[in-house]
């Protein structure tokens, strides 16, 4: 199932961005996005993401499971002809 979570800093508490990926795979391979004016989180020398403000370690916070989008098809019956009312 797909998961979306905030990337929050242990040191300063700043939310550096969001990561979205499959919970059955390694989350580090997920898609990272950021609405921060400081930019997206960068990889640290140890391979993990670092805070854009202080460079501290990040953890996943506010985890949301996303339902897969499935196309829905609705059968709408053709408009039935109705008799037109005549004014008397």
N, CA, C and O atoms as a CHARMM CRD file, in Angstrom:
* protein
*
  352
    1    1 UNK  N      0.84700  -1.16600   0.00000 PROA 1      0.00000
    2    1 UNK  CA     0.00000   0.00000   0.00000 PROA 1      0.00000
    3    1 UNK  C      0.89700   1.23400   0.00000 PROA 1      0.00000
    4    1 UNK  O      1.97700   1.22600   0.59100 PROA 1      0.00000
    5    2 UNK  N      0.45400   2.26500  -0.65000 PROA 2      0.00000
    6    2 UNK  CA     1.21700   3.51000  -0.72500 PROA 2      0.00000
    7    2 UNK  C      1.08200   4.29000   0.58200 PROA 2      0.00000
    8    2 UNK  O      0.03000   4.30300   1.22200 PROA 2      0.00000
    9    3 UNK  N      2.19500   4.94200   0.95300 PROA 3      0.00000
   10    3 UNK  CA     2.26600   5.69100   2.20500 PROA 3      0.00000
   11    3 UNK  C      2.81700   7.08000   1.92300 PROA 3      0.00000
   12    3 UNK  O      3.70200   7.23500   1.08100 PROA 3      0.00000
   13    4 UNK  N      2.30300   8.09300   2.62100 PROA 4      0.00000
   14    4 UNK  CA     2.85400   9.44200   2.57100 PROA 4      0.00000
   15    4 UNK  C      3.13900   9.85900   4.00600 PROA 4      0.00000
   16    4 UNK  O      2.30500   9.67900   4.89300 PROA 4      0.00000
   17    5 UNK  N      4.34900  10.43000   4.23100 PROA 5      0.00000
   18    5 UNK  CA     4.72600  10.85100   5.57900 PROA 5      0.00000
   19    5 UNK  C      5.55200  12.12500   5.52200 PROA 5      0.00000
   20    5 UNK  O      6.22800  12.40100   4.53200 PROA 5      0.00000
   21    6 UNK  N      5.48500  12.89700   6.60500 PROA 6      0.00000
   22    6 UNK  CA     6.31500  14.08900   6.73500 PROA 6      0.00000
   23    6 UNK  C      7.71700  13.67600   7.16000 PROA 6      0.00000
   24    6 UNK  O      7.88600  12.71900   7.91600 PROA 6      0.00000
   25    7 UNK  N      8.72300  14.39800   6.67200 PROA 7      0.00000
   26    7 UNK  CA    10.10600  14.20100   7.08600 PROA 7      0.00000
   27    7 UNK  C     10.41800  15.28700   8.11400 PROA 7      0.00000
   28    7 UNK  O     10.60500  16.45100   7.76200 PROA 7      0.00000
   29    8 UNK  N     10.47000  14.89500   9.38500 PROA 8      0.00000
   30    8 UNK  CA    10.63700  15.85200  10.47200 PROA 8      0.00000
   31    8 UNK  C     12.00100  15.66200  11.12100 PROA 8      0.00000
   32    8 UNK  O     12.48800  14.53800  11.24100 PROA 8      0.00000
   33    9 UNK  N     12.61300  16.76600  11.53900 PROA 9      0.00000
   34    9 UNK  CA    13.96300  16.74700  12.09400 PROA 9      0.00000
   35    9 UNK  C     13.94400  16.38800  13.58100 PROA 9      0.00000
   36    9 UNK  O     13.12600  16.90600  14.34200 PROA 9      0.00000
   37   10 UNK  N     14.86400  15.48800  13.99100 PROA 10     0.00000
   38   10 UNK  CA    15.02000  15.16100  15.41000 PROA 10     0.00000
   39   10 UNK  C     15.54600  16.35900  16.19600 PROA 10     0.00000
   40   10 UNK  O     15.12900  16.57900  17.33400 PROA 10     0.00000
   41   11 UNK  N     16.45000  17.13000  15.61000 PROA 11     0.00000
   42   11 UNK  CA    17.14100  18.19100  16.33600 PROA 11     0.00000
   43   11 UNK  C     16.29000  19.45200  16.50800 PROA 11     0.00000
   44   11 UNK  O     16.13600  19.94900  17.62400 PROA 11     0.00000
   45   12 UNK  N     15.73500  19.97400  15.40000 PROA 12     0.00000
   46   12 UNK  CA    15.03400  21.26000  15.48900 PROA 12     0.00000
   47   12 UNK  C     13.52100  21.15300  15.30300 PROA 12     0.00000
   48   12 UNK  O     12.81700  22.13400  15.54500 PROA 12     0.00000
   49   13 UNK  N     12.99600  20.00400  14.88300 PROA 13     0.00000
   50   13 UNK  CA    11.55500  19.82600  14.72900 PROA 13     0.00000
   51   13 UNK  C     10.98200  20.37900  13.43700 PROA 13     0.00000
   52   13 UNK  O      9.76400  20.38400  13.25800 PROA 13     0.00000
   53   14 UNK  N     11.83600  20.84600  12.52800 PROA 14     0.00000
   54   14 UNK  CA    11.38600  21.43100  11.26200 PROA 14     0.00000
   55   14 UNK  C     10.92900  20.32600  10.31000 PROA 14     0.00000
   56   14 UNK  O     11.58600  19.29100  10.20000 PROA 14     0.00000
   57   15 UNK  N      9.80200  20.54300   9.61800 PROA 15     0.00000
   58   15 UNK  CA     9.32200  19.58700   8.61400 PROA 15     0.00000
   59   15 UNK  C      9.99500  19.94900   7.29700 PROA 15     0.00000
   60   15 UNK  O      9.65500  20.95100   6.66700 PROA 15     0.00000
   61   16 UNK  N     10.96000  19.11800   6.88500 PROA 16     0.00000
   62   16 UNK  CA    11.76600  19.40700   5.69700 PROA 16     0.00000
   63   16 UNK  C     11.07200  19.03400   4.39900 PROA 16     0.00000
   64   16 UNK  O     11.44000  19.54900   3.34300 PROA 16     0.00000
   65   17 UNK  N     10.08200  18.15800   4.44600 PROA 17     0.00000
   66   17 UNK  CA     9.38800  17.75400   3.23100 PROA 17     0.00000
   67   17 UNK  C      8.49600  16.55900   3.49100 PROA 17     0.00000
   68   17 UNK  O      8.18600  16.23200   4.63700 PROA 17     0.00000
   69   18 UNK  N      8.08800  15.91200   2.41200 PROA 18     0.00000
   70   18 UNK  CA     7.26300  14.70700   2.47900 PROA 18     0.00000
   71   18 UNK  C      7.89700  13.63900   1.61500 PROA 18     0.00000
   72   18 UNK  O      8.58900  13.93100   0.63900 PROA 18     0.00000
   73   19 UNK  N      7.64800  12.39200   1.99400 PROA 19     0.00000
   74   19 UNK  CA     8.10300  11.26600   1.20400 PROA 19     0.00000
   75   19 UNK  C      6.90100  10.38900   0.92300 PROA 19     0.00000
   76   19 UNK  O      6.04300  10.20000   1.78400 PROA 19     0.00000
   77   20 UNK  N      6.84300   9.85500  -0.28100 PROA 20     0.00000
   78   20 UNK  CA     5.73500   8.99100  -0.68700 PROA 20     0.00000
   79   20 UNK  C      6.31200   7.75200  -1.34800 PROA 20     0.00000
   80   20 UNK  O      7.14400   7.85100  -2.24900 PROA 20     0.00000
   81   21 UNK  N      5.86900   6.58800  -0.89900 PROA 21     0.00000
   82   21 UNK  CA     6.37000   5.35000  -1.46200 PROA 21     0.00000
   83   21 UNK  C      5.56000   4.15900  -0.99900 PROA 21     0.00000
   84   21 UNK  O      4.55900   4.29700  -0.29800 PROA 21     0.00000
   85   22 UNK  N      6.01300   2.99000  -1.40500 PROA 22     0.00000
   86   22 UNK  CA     5.34100   1.73800  -1.07300 PROA 22     0.00000
   87   22 UNK  C      5.83900   1.25600   0.27600 PROA 22     0.00000
   88   22 UNK  O      7.04800   1.23600   0.50900 PROA 22     0.00000
   89   23 UNK  N      4.93500   0.86300   1.18000 PROA 23     0.00000
   90   23 UNK  CA     5.35500   0.44000   2.51200 PROA 23     0.00000
   91   23 UNK  C      6.03400  -0.92900   2.51400 PROA 23     0.00000
   92   23 UNK  O      6.63500  -1.31200   3.51700 PROA 23     0.00000
   93   24 UNK  N      5.94900  -1.66800   1.41200 PROA 24     0.00000
   94   24 UNK  CA     6.61500  -2.96500   1.33500 PROA 24     0.00000
   95   24 UNK  C      8.06000  -2.83500   0.87200 PROA 24     0.00000
   96   24 UNK  O      8.82200  -3.79900   0.94100 PROA 24     0.00000
   97   25 UNK  N      8.44200  -1.65000   0.40200 PROA 25     0.00000
   98   25 UNK  CA     9.80000  -1.39700  -0.06900 PROA 25     0.00000
   99   25 UNK  C     10.50400  -0.45500   0.89500 PROA 25     0.00000
  100   25 UNK  O      9.89700   0.02900   1.85000 PROA 25     0.00000
  101   26 UNK  N     11.77300  -0.19600   0.64800 PROA 26     0.00000
  102   26 UNK  CA    12.53100   0.73200   1.46900 PROA 26     0.00000
  103   26 UNK  C     12.01100   2.14500   1.21100 PROA 26     0.00000
  104   26 UNK  O     11.94700   2.58900   0.06500 PROA 26     0.00000
  105   27 UNK  N     11.64000   2.84600   2.28200 PROA 27     0.00000
  106   27 UNK  CA    11.07600   4.18500   2.12100 PROA 27     0.00000
  107   27 UNK  C     12.09000   5.17900   1.56900 PROA 27     0.00000
  108   27 UNK  O     11.69300   6.19900   1.00600 PROA 27     0.00000
  109   28 UNK  N     13.38200   4.91700   1.71200 PROA 28     0.00000
  110   28 UNK  CA    14.39800   5.83000   1.18100 PROA 28     0.00000
  111   28 UNK  C     14.33800   5.90800  -0.33800 PROA 28     0.00000
  112   28 UNK  O     14.88300   6.84300  -0.92600 PROA 28     0.00000
  113   29 UNK  N     13.69500   4.95600  -0.97800 PROA 29     0.00000
  114   29 UNK  CA    13.54900   4.97700  -2.43800 PROA 29     0.00000
  115   29 UNK  C     12.28500   5.69300  -2.87800 PROA 29     0.00000
  116   29 UNK  O     12.00700   5.77800  -4.07400 PROA 29     0.00000
  117   30 UNK  N     11.52000   6.20800  -1.93100 PROA 30     0.00000
  118   30 UNK  CA    10.28700   6.91100  -2.26400 PROA 30     0.00000
  119   30 UNK  C     10.54600   8.27800  -2.87100 PROA 30     0.00000
  120   30 UNK  O     11.67700   8.76400  -2.88400 PROA 30     0.00000
  121   31 UNK  N      9.50200   8.88000  -3.36400 PROA 31     0.00000
  122   31 UNK  CA     9.58700  10.20900  -3.97900 PROA 31     0.00000
  123   31 UNK  C      9.53600  11.27300  -2.88600 PROA 31     0.00000
  124   31 UNK  O      8.61400  11.29400  -2.07100 PROA 31     0.00000
  125   32 UNK  N     10.52800  12.14700  -2.87600 PROA 32     0.00000
  126   32 UNK  CA    10.61700  13.20900  -1.87100 PROA 32     0.00000
  127   32 UNK  C     10.17500  14.52200  -2.49800 PROA 32     0.00000
  128   32 UNK  O     10.59400  14.86800  -3.60200 PROA 32     0.00000
  129   33 UNK  N      9.32600  15.24900  -1.78300 PROA 33     0.00000
  130   33 UNK  CA     8.89700  16.56700  -2.24300 PROA 33     0.00000
  131   33 UNK  C      8.94800  17.52400  -1.06100 PROA 33     0.00000
  132   33 UNK  O      8.94200  17.10600   0.09700 PROA 33     0.00000
  133   34 UNK  N      8.99900  18.80900  -1.37100 PROA 34     0.00000
  134   34 UNK  CA     9.08200  19.79800  -0.30600 PROA 34     0.00000
  135   34 UNK  C      8.37300  21.07400  -0.71800 PROA 34     0.00000
  136   34 UNK  O      8.46400  21.51200  -1.86500 PROA 34     0.00000
  137   35 UNK  N      7.66500  21.66300   0.23300 PROA 35     0.00000
  138   35 UNK  CA     7.04400  22.96500   0.02000 PROA 35     0.00000
  139   35 UNK  C      7.84000  24.03700   0.76100 PROA 35     0.00000
  140   35 UNK  O      7.42600  25.19500   0.82900 PROA 35     0.00000
  141   36 UNK  N      8.97200  23.64300   1.30900 PROA 36     0.00000
  142   36 UNK  CA     9.81000  24.55600   2.08700 PROA 36     0.00000
  143   36 UNK  C     10.53200  25.54100   1.17100 PROA 36     0.00000
  144   36 UNK  O     10.99500  25.15900   0.09700 PROA 36     0.00000
  145   37 UNK  N     10.63200  26.80200   1.58600 PROA 37     0.00000
  146   37 UNK  CA    11.40300  27.76500   0.79000 PROA 37     0.00000
  147   37 UNK  C     12.90800  27.47000   0.81600 PROA 37     0.00000
  148   37 UNK  O     13.66200  28.02900   0.02000 PROA 37     0.00000
  149   38 UNK  N     13.34300  26.59900   1.72200 PROA 38     0.00000
  150   38 UNK  CA    14.75500  26.23800   1.81800 PROA 38     0.00000
  151   38 UNK  C     15.14700  25.13300   0.84200 PROA 38     0.00000
  152   38 UNK  O     16.33100  24.83200   0.69000 PROA 38     0.00000
  153   39 UNK  N     14.16300  24.52600   0.18000 PROA 39     0.00000
  154   39 UNK  CA    14.43900  23.46700  -0.79100 PROA 39     0.00000
  155   39 UNK  C     14.11600  22.08200  -0.24000 PROA 39     0.00000
  156   39 UNK  O     13.59700  21.94200   0.86700 PROA 39     0.00000
  157   40 UNK  N     14.43100  21.07300  -1.02900 PROA 40     0.00000
  158   40 UNK  CA    14.15100  19.68800  -0.65900 PROA 40     0.00000
  159   40 UNK  C     15.28500  19.13000   0.20300 PROA 40     0.00000
  160   40 UNK  O     16.42000  19.59700   0.10200 PROA 40     0.00000
  161   41 UNK  N     14.99500  18.14500   1.04400 PROA 41     0.00000
  162   41 UNK  CA    16.04500  17.52800   1.85200 PROA 41     0.00000
  163   41 UNK  C     17.10300  16.87100   0.96900 PROA 41     0.00000
  164   41 UNK  O     16.79000  16.30800  -0.08000 PROA 41     0.00000
  165   42 UNK  N     18.33900  16.94900   1.40100 PROA 42     0.00000
  166   42 UNK  CA    19.46400  16.38100   0.65500 PROA 42     0.00000
  167   42 UNK  C     19.98000  15.13800   1.36900 PROA 42     0.00000
  168   42 UNK  O     19.79900  14.97200   2.57500 PROA 42     0.00000
  169   43 UNK  N     20.62100  14.27600   0.60100 PROA 43     0.00000
  170   43 UNK  CA    21.22400  13.07400   1.19300 PROA 43     0.00000
  171   43 UNK  C     22.46700  13.46100   1.98300 PROA 43     0.00000
  172   43 UNK  O     23.27500  14.27400   1.53300 PROA 43     0.00000
  173   44 UNK  N     22.61000  12.87500   3.15300 PROA 44     0.00000
  174   44 UNK  CA    23.80300  13.06100   3.97000 PROA 44     0.00000
  175   44 UNK  C     24.85100  12.03200   3.57200 PROA 44     0.00000
  176   44 UNK  O     24.53800  11.09500   2.83700 PROA 44     0.00000
  177   45 UNK  N     26.10300  12.18400   4.04500 PROA 45     0.00000
  178   45 UNK  CA    27.14900  11.21100   3.69500 PROA 45     0.00000
  179   45 UNK  C     26.82400   9.76400   4.11000 PROA 45     0.00000
  180   45 UNK  O     27.32800   8.81800   3.50400 PROA 45     0.00000
  181   46 UNK  N     25.97900   9.59400   5.14700 PROA 46     0.00000
  182   46 UNK  CA    25.61800   8.23600   5.58100 PROA 46     0.00000
  183   46 UNK  C     24.48500   7.63300   4.75200 PROA 46     0.00000
  184   46 UNK  O     24.07700   6.50000   5.00600 PROA 46     0.00000
  185   47 UNK  N     23.96600   8.37600   3.75800 PROA 47     0.00000
  186   47 UNK  CA    22.94000   7.85300   2.85900 PROA 47     0.00000
  187   47 UNK  C     21.52400   8.22400   3.24300 PROA 47     0.00000
  188   47 UNK  O     20.60200   8.01900   2.45400 PROA 47     0.00000
  189   48 UNK  N     21.32400   8.77000   4.44400 PROA 48     0.00000
  190   48 UNK  CA    19.99000   9.16800   4.87200 PROA 48     0.00000
  191   48 UNK  C     19.74200  10.62900   4.50800 PROA 48     0.00000
  192   48 UNK  O     20.67100  11.35800   4.15800 PROA 48     0.00000
  193   49 UNK  N     18.48400  11.04900   4.59300 PROA 49     0.00000
  194   49 UNK  CA    18.15000  12.44300   4.31500 PROA 49     0.00000
  195   49 UNK  C     18.45800  13.29800   5.53100 PROA 49     0.00000
  196   49 UNK  O     18.37200  12.83500   6.66800 PROA 49     0.00000
  197   50 UNK  N     18.82400  14.56700   5.27700 PROA 50     0.00000
  198   50 UNK  CA    19.11700  15.50200   6.35000 PROA 50     0.00000
  199   50 UNK  C     18.18800  16.70000   6.29500 PROA 50     0.00000
  200   50 UNK  O     17.63400  17.03000   5.24700 PROA 50     0.00000
  201   51 UNK  N     18.03000  17.34200   7.43800 PROA 51     0.00000
  202   51 UNK  CA    17.17600  18.51400   7.56600 PROA 51     0.00000
  203   51 UNK  C     17.72000  19.64900   6.70400 PROA 51     0.00000
  204   51 UNK  O     18.93200  19.85000   6.62900 PROA 51     0.00000
  205   52 UNK  N     16.82300  20.38900   6.05500 PROA 52     0.00000
  206   52 UNK  CA    17.25200  21.50300   5.21200 PROA 52     0.00000
  207   52 UNK  C     17.66100  22.71500   6.05100 PROA 52     0.00000
  208   52 UNK  O     18.36300  23.59700   5.55700 PROA 52     0.00000
  209   53 UNK  N     17.23400  22.76500   7.29800 PROA 53     0.00000
  210   53 UNK  CA    17.56500  23.90400   8.14700 PROA 53     0.00000
  211   53 UNK  C     18.86600  23.67900   8.91200 PROA 53     0.00000
  212   53 UNK  O     19.75400  24.53100   8.88600 PROA 53     0.00000
  213   54 UNK  N     18.98700  22.51500   9.60700 PROA 54     0.00000
  214   54 UNK  CA    20.15600  22.31800  10.46600 PROA 54     0.00000
  215   54 UNK  C     21.01900  21.12300  10.06500 PROA 54     0.00000
  216   54 UNK  O     22.11500  20.95300  10.60000 PROA 54     0.00000
  217   55 UNK  N     20.54200  20.28700   9.12700 PROA 55     0.00000
  218   55 UNK  CA    21.31100  19.11700   8.69900 PROA 55     0.00000
  219   55 UNK  C     21.12400  17.89800   9.58200 PROA 55     0.00000
  220   55 UNK  O     21.78400  16.88000   9.37700 PROA 55     0.00000
  221   56 UNK  N     20.23100  17.98600  10.56500 PROA 56     0.00000
  222   56 UNK  CA    19.99600  16.88400  11.49600 PROA 56     0.00000
  223   56 UNK  C     19.28100  15.70500  10.83400 PROA 56     0.00000
  224   56 UNK  O     18.80000  15.80100   9.70500 PROA 56     0.00000
  225   57 UNK  N     19.22800  14.59400  11.56700 PROA 57     0.00000
  226   57 UNK  CA    18.56400  13.37900  11.08400 PROA 57     0.00000
  227   57 UNK  C     17.04800  13.58400  11.03700 PROA 57     0.00000
  228   57 UNK  O     16.48600  14.30900  11.85800 PROA 57     0.00000
  229   58 UNK  N     16.40400  12.94400  10.07900 PROA 58     0.00000
  230   58 UNK  CA    14.95700  13.05600   9.90000 PROA 58     0.00000
  231   58 UNK  C     14.26500  11.76100  10.28300 PROA 58     0.00000
  232   58 UNK  O     14.85200  10.68200  10.19800 PROA 58     0.00000
  233   59 UNK  N     13.02400  11.87500  10.70300 PROA 59     0.00000
  234   59 UNK  CA    12.19000  10.70000  10.95900 PROA 59     0.00000
  235   59 UNK  C     10.83300  10.90200  10.29700 PROA 59     0.00000
  236   59 UNK  O     10.47100  12.01900   9.92900 PROA 59     0.00000
  237   60 UNK  N     10.08700   9.80900  10.15000 PROA 60     0.00000
  238   60 UNK  CA     8.76500   9.86500   9.52300 PROA 60     0.00000
  239   60 UNK  C      7.72800  10.23700  10.56500 PROA 60     0.00000
  240   60 UNK  O      7.65200   9.62600  11.63100 PROA 60     0.00000
  241   61 UNK  N      6.93700  11.23700  10.24800 PROA 61     0.00000
  242   61 UNK  CA     5.89800  11.70500  11.15500 PROA 61     0.00000
  243   61 UNK  C      4.61100  11.88900  10.36400 PROA 61     0.00000
  244   61 UNK  O      4.65000  12.14600   9.16000 PROA 61     0.00000
  245   62 UNK  N      3.48100  11.75900  11.03200 PROA 62     0.00000
  246   62 UNK  CA     2.16500  11.95100  10.41500 PROA 62     0.00000
  247   62 UNK  C      2.01300  11.05700   9.17900 PROA 62     0.00000
  248   62 UNK  O      1.80100  11.54100   8.06700 PROA 62     0.00000
  249   63 UNK  N      2.12500   9.75900   9.39700 PROA 63     0.00000
  250   63 UNK  CA     2.05900   8.77300   8.31300 PROA 63     0.00000
  251   63 UNK  C      0.60900   8.58400   7.87400 PROA 63     0.00000
  252   63 UNK  O     -0.28200   8.38400   8.70000 PROA 63     0.00000
  253   64 UNK  N      0.38600   8.65200   6.56300 PROA 64     0.00000
  254   64 UNK  CA    -0.94400   8.48600   5.98200 PROA 64     0.00000
  255   64 UNK  C     -0.90100   7.37800   4.94200 PROA 64     0.00000
  256   64 UNK  O     -0.06200   7.39600   4.04100 PROA 64     0.00000
  257   65 UNK  N     -1.80700   6.41500   5.06700 PROA 65     0.00000
  258   65 UNK  CA    -1.91400   5.35600   4.06000 PROA 65     0.00000
  259   65 UNK  C     -2.85200   5.82500   2.96600 PROA 65     0.00000
  260   65 UNK  O     -3.95100   6.30700   3.24200 PROA 65     0.00000
  261   66 UNK  N     -2.41800   5.68400   1.73000 PROA 66     0.00000
  262   66 UNK  CA    -3.18200   6.14700   0.58400 PROA 66     0.00000
  263   66 UNK  C     -3.86000   4.97300  -0.10200 PROA 66     0.00000
  264   66 UNK  O     -3.23400   3.94600  -0.36100 PROA 66     0.00000
  265   67 UNK  N     -5.13200   5.13200  -0.39100 PROA 67     0.00000
  266   67 UNK  CA    -5.84900   4.09000  -1.11800 PROA 67     0.00000
  267   67 UNK  C     -5.50300   4.18700  -2.58700 PROA 67     0.00000
  268   67 UNK  O     -5.35800   5.28700  -3.11900 PROA 67     0.00000
  269   68 UNK  N     -5.36900   3.04900  -3.25100 PROA 68     0.00000
  270   68 UNK  CA    -5.09000   3.11700  -4.68900 PROA 68     0.00000
  271   68 UNK  C     -6.27900   3.70900  -5.43200 PROA 68     0.00000
  272   68 UNK  O     -7.43800   3.48000  -5.08600 PROA 68     0.00000
  273   69 UNK  N     -5.95100   4.47000  -6.45500 PROA 69     0.00000
  274   69 UNK  CA    -7.01600   5.06800  -7.27000 PROA 69     0.00000
  275   69 UNK  C     -7.51800   4.03100  -8.26400 PROA 69     0.00000
  276   69 UNK  O     -6.75100   3.46900  -9.04600 PROA 69     0.00000
  277   70 UNK  N     -8.80000   3.79600  -8.21400 PROA 70     0.00000
  278   70 UNK  CA    -9.39300   2.85700  -9.14900 PROA 70     0.00000
  279   70 UNK  C    -10.43700   3.60800  -9.97300 PROA 70     0.00000
  280   70 UNK  O    -11.25200   4.35700  -9.43500 PROA 70     0.00000
  281   71 UNK  N    -10.39500   3.39300 -11.28000 PROA 71     0.00000
  282   71 UNK  CA   -11.40500   4.06900 -12.09900 PROA 71     0.00000
  283   71 UNK  C    -12.79600   3.51600 -11.79700 PROA 71     0.00000
  284   71 UNK  O    -12.98200   2.30700 -11.66300 PROA 71     0.00000
  285   72 UNK  N    -13.73100   4.38700 -11.69700 PROA 72     0.00000
  286   72 UNK  CA   -15.10200   3.96000 -11.42500 PROA 72     0.00000
  287   72 UNK  C    -15.96000   4.26500 -12.63500 PROA 72     0.00000
  288   72 UNK  O    -15.89800   5.35300 -13.20700 PROA 72     0.00000
  289   73 UNK  N    -16.75300   3.29600 -13.00700 PROA 73     0.00000
  290   73 UNK  CA   -17.63200   3.45000 -14.15600 PROA 73     0.00000
  291   73 UNK  C    -19.06200   3.34900 -13.64500 PROA 73     0.00000
  292   73 UNK  O    -19.43900   2.37800 -12.98900 PROA 73     0.00000
  293   74 UNK  N    -19.82600   4.34100 -13.95000 PROA 74     0.00000
  294   74 UNK  CA   -21.21400   4.36100 -13.54000 PROA 74     0.00000
  295   74 UNK  C    -22.09600   4.15800 -14.76600 PROA 74     0.00000
  296   74 UNK  O    -21.91100   4.81200 -15.79300 PROA 74     0.00000
  297   75 UNK  N    -23.03200   3.26600 -14.64900 PROA 75     0.00000
  298   75 UNK  CA   -24.00800   3.05000 -15.71900 PROA 75     0.00000
  299   75 UNK  C    -25.15800   4.01800 -15.49400 PROA 75     0.00000
  300   75 UNK  O    -25.93100   3.88500 -14.54600 PROA 75     0.00000
  301   76 UNK  N    -25.25100   4.98200 -16.37700 PROA 76     0.00000
  302   76 UNK  CA   -26.33400   5.95500 -16.29000 PROA 76     0.00000
  303   76 UNK  C    -27.33500   5.59800 -17.38900 PROA 76     0.00000
  304   76 UNK  O    -27.00300   5.62500 -18.57500 PROA 76     0.00000
  305   77 UNK  N    -28.54400   5.26800 -16.99000 PROA 77     0.00000
  306   77 UNK  CA   -29.53200   4.89600 -18.01000 PROA 77     0.00000
  307   77 UNK  C    -29.84800   6.08500 -18.90800 PROA 77     0.00000
  308   77 UNK  O    -29.81400   7.24300 -18.49000 PROA 77     0.00000
  309   78 UNK  N    -30.15000   5.75800 -20.13100 PROA 78     0.00000
  310   78 UNK  CA   -30.50900   6.80700 -21.08900 PROA 78     0.00000
  311   78 UNK  C    -31.75400   7.53200 -20.58400 PROA 78     0.00000
  312   78 UNK  O    -32.62000   6.94300 -19.93800 PROA 78     0.00000
  313   79 UNK  N    -31.81700   8.77900 -20.88500 PROA 79     0.00000
  314   79 UNK  CA   -32.95900   9.57500 -20.42600 PROA 79     0.00000
  315   79 UNK  C    -34.24100   8.99200 -21.01100 PROA 79     0.00000
  316   79 UNK  O    -34.34800   8.77500 -22.21800 PROA 79     0.00000
  317   80 UNK  N    -35.17900   8.75000 -20.16100 PROA 80     0.00000
  318   80 UNK  CA   -36.45800   8.20400 -20.62000 PROA 80     0.00000
  319   80 UNK  C    -37.31200   9.35200 -21.15500 PROA 80     0.00000
  320   80 UNK  O    -37.31600  10.46300 -20.62400 PROA 80     0.00000
  321   81 UNK  N    -38.02300   9.03800 -22.21400 PROA 81     0.00000
  322   81 UNK  CA   -38.88300  10.07200 -22.79700 PROA 81     0.00000
  323   81 UNK  C    -40.11300  10.24000 -21.91400 PROA 81     0.00000
  324   81 UNK  O    -40.76500   9.27400 -21.52000 PROA 81     0.00000
  325   82 UNK  N    -40.39400  11.46600 -21.63000 PROA 82     0.00000
  326   82 UNK  CA   -41.56700  11.78400 -20.81800 PROA 82     0.00000
  327   82 UNK  C    -42.53500  12.57400 -21.68500 PROA 82     0.00000
  328   82 UNK  O    -42.13000  13.37400 -22.52800 PROA 82     0.00000
  329   83 UNK  N    -43.77800  12.34000 -21.46800 PROA 83     0.00000
  330   83 UNK  CA   -44.75800  13.12700 -22.23100 PROA 83     0.00000
  331   83 UNK  C    -44.68900  14.59700 -21.80900 PROA 83     0.00000
  332   83 UNK  O    -44.54800  14.91500 -20.62800 PROA 83     0.00000
  333   84 UNK  N    -44.79000  15.46000 -22.77500 PROA 84     0.00000
  334   84 UNK  CA   -44.75100  16.89900 -22.49500 PROA 84     0.00000
  335   84 UNK  C    -46.13500  17.33200 -22.04900 PROA 84     0.00000
  336   84 UNK  O    -47.13700  17.04900 -22.70500 PROA 84     0.00000
  337   85 UNK  N    -46.16800  18.01700 -20.93100 PROA 85     0.00000
  338   85 UNK  CA   -47.46100  18.49400 -20.41100 PROA 85     0.00000
  339   85 UNK  C    -47.93100  19.65400 -21.27800 PROA 85     0.00000
  340   85 UNK  O    -47.16000  20.55200 -21.61600 PROA 85     0.00000
  341   86 UNK  N    -49.20700  19.61500 -21.62800 PROA 86     0.00000
  342   86 UNK  CA   -49.77900  20.68600 -22.45500 PROA 86     0.00000
  343   86 UNK  C    -50.52200  21.65300 -21.53800 PROA 86     0.00000
  344   86 UNK  O    -51.22600  21.25800 -20.60800 PROA 86     0.00000
  345   87 UNK  N    -50.33700  22.92000 -21.83700 PROA 87     0.00000
  346   87 UNK  CA   -51.03500  23.92900 -21.06600 PROA 87     0.00000
  347   87 UNK  C    -52.50300  23.92400 -21.51700 PROA 87     0.00000
  348   87 UNK  O    -52.79700  23.79800 -22.70600 PROA 87     0.00000
  349   88 UNK  N    -53.39400  24.06100 -20.57300 PROA 88     0.00000
  350   88 UNK  CA   -54.80900  24.04300 -20.94200 PROA 88     0.00000
  351   88 UNK  C    -55.39400  25.41400 -21.06400 PROA 88     0.00000
  352   88 UNK  O    -56.57900  25.55400 -21.36900 PROA 88     0.00000
